[in-house]
Every structure is written in C-alpha cells, then in structure tokens.
Amino acid sequence: MPKINWEQTEKQSEVWGYLNDKTTTDILFGGGAGGAKSFTGCAWIIIMCGKYPKSRWLIGRKKLTALKESTFITFLDVCKKWGIKNGRDFKITGQQQNIITFSNGSTVYLKDLFLYPSDPEFDNLGSTEYTGAFIDEANQLVYKAVETVKTRLRYKLDEFNLVPKLLATCNPAKNWVYMEFYKPNKEGKLESCRKFVQSLVTDNPFIDSNYINQLKSIKNKAQKERLLFGNWEYDDDPSAMFSFDIISDLFTTKAKNQEEKFISGDISRKGSDNMPIGYWEGLQLKEIHVLPYEIRSDTKKSAQWIMDFADKKGVRRSHIVLDEDGVGGGVVDQIDGCIGFINNSSPIQSFEVKYDESKRVNYSNLKSQCYFMLAQFAEQGNVGVSETTDAIRNAIVEELGVVKQRDIDKDGKLAVIGKDKMKEILAEALTMRI
C-alpha cells in the first residue's frame, strides 16, 4: 500500500494513542455527529491491515445493510483519500461482498451484529478469530454483541506483540454506552483498561461548515442536544418518572430487609411477547425467568411452572402476585391463594382513610399507584435488581426509561401514560411487587 499521511484532529490523536498502547483494550469514541468517529475507525483498520500482513479484522454494525451503505462508504472514502485502490491494493469478495482482502493477505470482515431471536448467542459470528475490531454506531447494539466480539479478539496477537483492541463509536444514548463508559468516566470510576473520548463536531476542523449549520437547524431539542452538543444528559422530559441515573442505580443497589420472599409476573402475554416471572427477597429482585412459548401459551402449564418455582424458592402462595387482566385470570384461578393484579382497579387506600379523608391517595388506578411508588422507592435507594443478564438489564432500562406521568401540567388524579404508548413487559413485573 502507498505511504499514508494522516493529519489527525486532537481527539483522533487521543484515540490513536489508546489504540497503540499496551494497556487499553476498550475505547469508546462517542458524542456528537461530525466528529470524524467513523473515519477514525476505518483509518485504524486500514493502517493495521497494512502494518501487519495476514492479520484479520472485524468491522461491525447493527445491520450489514446499514454498514455497507454508511460505514463501508467511509472506508472506501478513506482508501481513496490515501491512494489505496480497489483491485490493486485490495479486493472485495464473499457471498455478501463483505470480505475485504488486502494484497499482503490481511482481511477485513464486515459483520451484522443484530440480536436475532433465532441466534441469541451470536453463533453467526462463528469461531473466526480476529486481531482487532471496530464497531460503528455501537449504541444501537445490545451489549452482549460487543462482549461476544471481544471473545473473538485473539488472532495472532502474540505474533504481532499486540493486545486485544476494540474501538466503538456512537452518538449519546441512554443505554449500555452510558452505563459502561460515559457515567463511570464522568465519576472517575472507569476501569484503567477502558477509555472514553468525547466527540464534538467542533473538534473536527475539516468538517464542512454547512454540516454544522444543518445540526444547528435541528428542531427536536433532544436530538439537537445529542448530535450538535454531544450532550449525554439530554433527556430532560419533566414527565419522565425515572431518571437514567436512578435506573442505573437499580443494578448496584442492595435493598434492605430481604427476609420475606415474593414472586411477581406479567401473565397476560400472547404470541411473540415475553412472559417474565420475577423472584424477590424483600425489594431485591434476585431472578427473572422469561417463560418460553410452549409454557406461556397454556394457562395450566404456566400455573404449574409458577407453583413449582414457588415451592423451590419457598414462596408462600399469598406472596405471589400475577397480572389478572386478560388470559392472566386463567392462571390466577389455578393457583389457590395467589394475588391477582388488575391494572385498572382502584388504588389501595390505607386504613387511616376511614378516619381521615385527607389521607386518601389520588391515583387514577392501581397500576399508576404502583408506578409512582416504584419511582419513589427507587429514588430512595430501596429497590435493587440482582439480575445481570444483558438482555434483561437492557429491557428494564428501556422500559422504565419511557414511563411518563400523564397530563403533568394538569390538576387531577396521578396517572401514567397508557400501555398503547409505551412498552412495558418487565416494568409491570417490577411494579406488581410494590
């Protein structure tokens, strides 16, 4: 390949230092749009391919089509800028035109990293080993995809005297990139083998000024905060009932008084929807089990599974609370002594209301009451989640993150927005415990 002369921005130079040291293994280059993040990732892969003959690299994104329509175009632009020619210095092969082979034998694999239900363990990655990996728009992936890629980073590392490196780029998002990189970095708690580099369009002196003007013209406040200012704390919706920090803290909080045991579950789920069953010790959610279709499609099998699970964990029937709406009633009816949860039923009033009407709680229904109480307990640090499965964790983060108070600017009964406007499967399993 021809000699490469790369004039780097200050942030690119910082990232490049981490990509070439002997201690950093994970780098997140994240923030606003236009910060030359994708360019950096493609440039790194190209340079490493040239420097280490017969090395093997991965470029991944959520979907291969998006990768080929965006990241791969950037890859070709970098090659063109540096005089690296298709047909002379590299060729593109593979059934999906997803393998780039350089003249020195180095290869780059373009990979689809979407979590397909038929491949929850990412077996489609196969047993192929890689020397390093670049994941673009990493915030669009589940964390398990990233972890799986990391297990494949071992190809000829000793021969090249390299350490495994994974470079991920993204725009601000309230998911694993926030929890694993941005927040720990902000708090000074990021592991020494990990690095976070903030990206802003103003860091890139080579950007077209028209692009900056386009970002400035964005009307949506949250999107503008993310893409123009690289603001990771962009979600300032006053109706949001759970701040992202509070949701994140659920996974590190240890609830007090964990002696009593409970089970909660959202039963009224059909077809491809999930049916989560949670096991609690006090207000500490210890386990979540998502029942397969062959069980949840049959009320008798569902009821038997829950009873067997309760017996195994030593949970009294009166400490089992299940969604009784819809088909859930058929399960509740088969478990003597369990508590049925009806979302639209009246809120629970304390005994004091009988003597003091001012003690009456003002919720539109039981579901809203439990969401407000869950939010209060979470903010007080009284609720914890021990479940660490990536899919479960991400689902809880996603679902609680969209729970909002309805008609916040109006007087009246406290309520949450309707189920038709928010996704709630695991979230309801949490609220029913409250």
HUFEN-V610742 format. One record per residue. N is the residue number from 1. RES is the residue in one small letter. PHI is phi in radians with two decimals (none if undefined). OMEGA is omega in whole degrees, 0 to 359 (none if undefined). D_CENTER is the distance of its C-alpha to the mean C-alpha in whole Angstrom. Layout:
N&RES&PHI&OMEGA&D_CENTER  N&RES&PHI&OMEGA&D_CENTER
//
This chain:
1&m&none&179&39  2&p&-1.15&179&40  3&k&-1.19&185&40  4&i&-1.79&175&37  5&n&-2.10&185&37  6&w&-1.92&176&34  7&e&-1.52&187&34  8&q&-1.58&170&31  9&t&-1.34&180&29  10&e&-1.07&180&29  11&k&-1.22&176&25  12&q&-1.07&179&26  13&s&-1.12&178&28  14&e&-1.13&178&26  15&v&-1.07&181&23  16&w&-1.06&178&26  17&g&-1.10&179&28  18&y&-1.20&180&24  19&l&-1.22&184&24  20&n&-2.04&176&28  21&d&-1.52&184&28  22&k&-1.88&184&28  23&t&-2.08&182&26  24&t&-1.43&177&23  25&t&-2.03&183&20  26&d&-2.24&178&17  27&i&-2.16&172&17  28&l&-1.94&177&15  29&f&-1.81&190&17  30&g&-2.38&178&15  31&g&2.66&185&16  32&g&-1.17&177&19  33&a&-1.31&174&20  34&g&1.37&181&23  35&g&-1.57&179&23  36&a&1.14&180&23  37&k&-1.21&181&20  38&s&-1.12&177&20  39&f&-1.01&181&24  40&t&-1.07&181&24  41&g&-1.10&180&21  42&c&-1.15&180&24  43&a&-1.08&179&27  44&w&-1.06&181&26  45&i&-1.07&181&26  46&i&-1.09&181&29  47&i&-1.11&181&31  48&m&-1.18&177&30  49&c&-1.07&179&31  50&g&-1.23&184&34  51&k&-1.35&184&34  52&y&-2.16&181&34  53&p&-0.99&178&36  54&k&1.12&172&34  55&s&-1.41&184&31  56&r&-2.41&188&28  57&w&-2.28&179&24  58&l&-2.15&167&21  59&i&-2.06&185&20  60&g&-2.17&176&16  61&r&-2.73&184&14  62&k&-0.99&179&12  63&k&-2.23&181&16  64&l&-1.09&180&19  65&t&-1.08&178&21  66&a&-1.15&179&19  67&l&-1.08&183&19  68&k&-1.27&181&23  69&e&-1.53&184&23  70&s&-2.31&184&22  71&t&-1.05&180&21  72&f&-1.14&176&24  73&i&-1.10&176&26  74&t&-1.09&178&25  75&f&-0.98&180&26  76&l&-1.17&178&30  77&d&-1.13&178&30  78&v&-1.12&178&30  79&c&-1.03&180&32  80&k&-1.09&180&35  81&k&-1.06&184&35  82&w&-1.74&177&36  83&g&1.29&178&38  84&i&-1.66&192&36  85&k&-1.85&174&38  86&n&-1.21&181&36  87&g&1.71&177&39  88&r&-1.87&183&41  89&d&-1.70&177&38  90&f&-2.74&175&35  91&k&-2.39&182&35  92&i&-1.95&183&32  93&t&-2.35&180&32  94&g&1.71&182&31  95&q&-1.03&179&31  96&q&-1.87&183&28  97&q&0.91&186&29  98&n&-2.11&178&26  99&i&-2.16&178&28  100&i&-1.91&181&30  101&t&-2.01&179&33  102&f&-1.49&185&34  103&s&-1.12&178&38  104&n&-1.59&177&38  105&g&1.66&177&36  106&s&-1.23&182&32  107&t&-2.27&175&30  108&v&-2.20&179&26  109&y&-1.85&175&24  110&l&-1.57&190&22  111&k&-2.15&173&19  112&d&-1.46&183&17  113&l&-2.01&179&14  114&f&-1.23&177&12  115&l&-1.47&178&12  116&y&-1.45&179&15  117&p&-0.97&181&16  118&s&-1.38&181&19  119&d&-2.45&184&18  120&p&-1.15&181&15  121&e&-1.76&180&16  122&f&1.00&177&16  123&d&-1.16&180&20  124&n&-1.13&175&20  125&l&-1.24&179&20  126&g&1.18&180&23  127&s&-1.76&181&25  128&t&-1.07&177&25  129&e&-1.77&182&25  130&y&-2.24&178&24  131&t&-1.41&179&26  132&g&-2.91&184&22  133&a&-2.53&174&19  134&f&-2.16&179&18  135&i&-2.00&181&15  136&d&-1.64&183&15  137&e&0.89&186&12  138&a&-1.11&180&10  139&n&-1.13&180&7  140&q&-1.44&183&8  141&l&-1.73&167&7  142&v&-1.35&185&5  143&y&-1.10&181&6  144&k&-1.06&178&9  145&a&-1.09&180&10  146&v&-1.16&179&11  147&e&-1.07&180&12  148&t&-1.15&177&15  149&v&-1.04&182&16  150&k&-1.06&179&17  151&t&-1.20&181&19  152&r&-1.65&185&21  153&l&-1.57&180&22  154&r&-2.65&187&25  155&y&-1.34&176&28  156&k&1.00&181&31  157&l&-1.13&179&30  158&d&-1.14&180&33  159&e&-1.07&181&35  160&f&-1.61&183&33  161&n&0.99&180&33  162&l&-2.07&170&29  163&v&-1.89&181&26  164&p&-1.10&181&23  165&k&-2.24&172&21  166&l&-2.23&176&18  167&l&-1.82&178&17  168&a&-2.09&177&14  169&t&-2.14&181&14  170&c&-2.97&166&12  171&n&-1.64&180&13  172&p&-0.97&179&12  173&a&-2.66&180&9  174&k&-1.64&175&8  175&n&-2.53&188&4  176&w&-1.11&179&5  177&v&-1.13&177&7  178&y&-1.25&185&9  179&m&-1.25&185&9  180&e&-1.54&185&10  181&f&-2.19&188&12  182&y&-1.07&184&13  183&k&-1.12&177&14  184&p&-1.04&179&16  185&n&-1.14&180&18  186&k&-1.08&183&19  187&e&-1.60&180&20  188&g&1.27&183&22  189&k&-2.03&182&20  190&l&-1.24&180&18  191&e&-0.98&185&19  192&s&-1.11&180&22  193&c&-1.47&179&21  194&r&-1.98&177&18  195&k&-2.38&175&19  196&f&-2.09&178&17  197&v&-2.15&180&19  198&q&-1.31&181&19  199&s&-1.99&175&20  200&l&-2.34&179&22  201&v&-1.08&180&24  202&t&-1.26&176&27  203&d&-1.38&186&27  204&n&-1.84&181&28  205&p&-1.23&183&32  206&f&-1.65&184&32  207&i&-1.25&176&30  208&d&-1.19&181&32  209&s&-1.06&178&33  210&n&-1.12&180&32  211&y&-1.17&178&29  212&i&-1.07&178&28  213&n&-1.11&177&30  214&q&-1.11&179&28  215&l&-1.13&180&25  216&k&-1.15&183&28  217&s&-1.49&180&29  218&i&-1.07&183&25  219&k&-1.48&181&26  220&n&-1.16&187&22  221&k&-1.07&182&22  222&a&-1.10&180&18  223&q&-1.13&179&18  224&k&-1.13&178&21  225&e&-1.05&182&20  226&r&-1.23&191&17  227&l&-1.47&180&19  228&l&-1.53&186&22  229&f&-1.76&180&22  230&g&1.07&185&18  231&n&-1.45&180&18  232&w&-1.44&181&14  233&e&-1.81&190&16  234&y&-1.27&186&16  235&d&-1.44&182&16  236&d&-1.95&181&19  237&d&-1.14&183&20  238&p&-1.14&180&22  239&s&-1.50&179&22  240&a&-1.16&185&18  241&m&-1.56&180&19  242&f&-2.24&174&16  243&s&-1.23&183&15  244&f&-1.17&178&12  245&d&-1.11&179&14  246&i&-1.12&178&16  247&i&-1.09&179&12  248&s&-1.06&182&11  249&d&-1.17&178&15  250&l&-0.96&187&15  251&f&-1.49&177&14  252&t&-2.08&180&16  253&t&-1.31&174&19  254&k&-1.97&182&22  255&a&-1.17&177&24  256&k&-1.47&175&27  257&n&0.93&183&30  258&q&-1.75&184&28  259&e&-1.28&184&31  260&e&-1.36&185&31  261&k&-1.95&183&29  262&f&-2.47&172&27  263&i&-2.31&175&26  264&s&-2.31&181&24  265&g&-2.82&176&23  266&d&-1.70&189&22  267&i&-1.55&189&25  268&s&-1.34&180&25  269&r&-2.25&181&23  270&k&-2.18&172&24  271&g&0.93&186&24  272&s&-1.54&180&20  273&d&-1.21&180&19  274&n&-1.49&176&18  275&m&-2.30&184&20  276&p&-1.53&175&18  277&i&-2.11&182&21  278&g&-1.85&176&20  279&y&-1.93&186&23  280&w&-2.07&165&24  281&e&-2.13&191&26  282&g&1.15&176&27  283&l&-1.83&175&24  284&q&-1.81&178&22  285&l&-1.36&187&19  286&k&-1.51&184&20  287&e&-2.53&170&19  288&i&-2.27&178&17  289&h&-2.07&178&19  290&v&-1.71&187&18  291&l&-1.29&179&22  292&p&-1.22&185&22  293&y&-1.03&183&24  294&e&-1.13&176&28  295&i&-1.66&186&27  296&r&-1.20&180&26  297&s&-1.38&183&28  298&d&-2.23&184&31  299&t&-1.08&180&32  300&k&-1.15&179&34  301&k&-1.16&179&32  302&s&-1.10&180&29  303&a&-1.09&181&31  304&q&-1.15&179&33  305&w&-1.08&182&29  306&i&-1.14&179&29  307&m&-1.13&178&32  308&d&-1.10&180&32  309&f&-1.15&179&29  310&a&-1.10&178&30  311&d&-1.09&180&34  312&k&-1.11&183&32  313&k&-1.59&181&30  314&g&1.30&181&33  315&v&-1.73&178&32  316&r&-1.16&181&34  317&r&-1.05&180&34  318&s&-1.26&177&35  319&h&-1.82&175&31  320&i&-1.87&177&30  321&v&-2.15&186&28  322&l&-2.30&177&27  323&d&-1.09&183&26  324&e&-1.70&178&30  325&d&-1.15&175&29  326&g&1.03&183&30  327&v&-1.21&178&30  328&g&-1.05&179&29  329&g&-1.06&179&33  330&g&-1.18&177&34  331&v&-1.40&180&32  332&v&-0.99&182&33  333&d&-1.08&184&36  334&q&-1.67&178&36  335&i&-2.10&183&35  336&d&-1.02&174&38  337&g&1.61&181&37  338&c&-1.34&183&34  339&i&-1.74&176&33  340&g&-1.57&181&32  341&f&-1.86&179&29  342&i&-1.93&188&30  343&n&-0.93&188&28  344&n&-1.63&178&30  345&s&-1.31&183&33  346&s&-1.17&177&35  347&p&-1.11&180&33  348&i&-1.44&179&34  349&q&-1.78&178&37  350&s&-1.31&180&38  351&f&-1.08&183&42  352&e&-1.14&182&43  353&v&-1.03&181&43  354&k&-1.03&183&46  355&y&-1.90&182&48  356&d&-2.50&185&46  357&e&-1.11&179&44  358&s&-1.15&179&43  359&k&-1.45&182&40  360&r&-1.16&178&39  361&v&-1.43&189&35  362&n&-1.99&178&34  363&y&-1.91&182&31  364&s&-1.23&179&31  365&n&-2.86&183&31  366&l&-1.13&180&29  367&k&-1.03&180&26  368&s&-1.08&179&26  369&q&-0.99&182&27  370&c&-1.20&177&25  371&y&-1.13&180&22  372&f&-1.14&179&24  373&m&-1.22&177&25  374&l&-1.07&179&21  375&a&-1.08&180&20  376&q&-1.16&180&24  377&f&-1.10&180&23  378&a&-1.13&180&20  379&e&-1.15&179&21  380&q&-1.41&180&24  381&g&1.34&183&22  382&n&-1.79&180&24  383&v&-2.16&179&21  384&g&-2.30&179&18  385&v&-2.20&179&16  386&s&-1.49&181&17  387&e&-1.05&183&15  388&t&-2.06&177&12  389&t&-0.98&185&11  390&d&-0.99&183&8  391&a&-1.12&180&8  392&i&-1.16&181&10  393&r&-1.03&180&8  394&n&-1.10&180&5  395&a&-1.15&179&8  396&i&-1.11&179&9  397&v&-1.04&182&7  398&e&-1.13&186&7  399&e&-1.26&179&11  400&l&-1.20&181&12  401&g&-1.16&181&11  402&v&-1.86&177&14  403&v&-1.30&184&16  404&k&-2.30&176&19  405&q&-1.36&180&23  406&r&-1.47&175&25  407&d&0.90&184&28  408&i&-1.09&183&28  409&d&-1.61&181&31  410&k&-2.13&173&33  411&d&-1.35&180&35  412&g&2.39&182&35  413&k&-1.21&180&33  414&l&-1.27&183&29  415&a&-2.60&173&27  416&v&-1.84&180&23  417&i&-1.11&185&23  418&g&-1.16&181&23  419&k&-1.08&181&21  420&d&-1.23&182&22  421&k&-1.94&175&20  422&m&-2.59&180&17  423&k&-1.52&180&15  424&e&-2.59&177&16  425&i&-2.14&176&16  426&l&-1.25&181&15  427&a&-1.02&180&15  428&e&-1.18&177&19  429&a&-1.10&177&19  430&l&-1.29&184&19  431&t&-1.15&182&21  432&m&-1.14&177&24  433&r&-1.18&182&24  434&i&-1.14&none&25
//
